[in-house]
């Protein structure tokens, strides 16, 4: 009730302005909830083969990135970082329905990273990194992905890029952001 009274005071009882402010606040609150929603609720009620891209966006919000794939399929990227330990990729088939939902920060996917791959290759495979660090003396950039290395331990999988933007190596580091 206090919020409504504040809105009425701010807008001089102009109901249309109050309604617009409540709608904006409602959308902002919805976006915050979608970004903080637990993983087990992120795609609740989304069914492969039945749900559409619009259903996914209504449940999980706007993706961080949309990748256009060969053959008309689309891949929606939902990173849960920098503090989260998962990144979800939702594949939308050419007919507009969900064909696959997968958590991509896995040992199997990390094992697919190869020397010579580009930043785009890695972003499509693993999503947005939780941290990016530049090491000028070594002339490299390192993308870190926080993930659950075991059921109880978090760690970072790191992808090292040379000055040409291609993978030079990978590494593992403890669960720290910016040396914290």
Beta strands, then each sheet from edge to edge (+ up, - down):
strand 1: 65-68
strand 2: 74-79
strand 3: 87-92
strand 4: 98-103
strand 5: 131-135
strand 6: 140-148
strand 7: 154-161
strand 8: 167-174
sheet 1: 1+ 2- 3+ 4-
sheet 2: 5+ 6- 7+ 8-
end
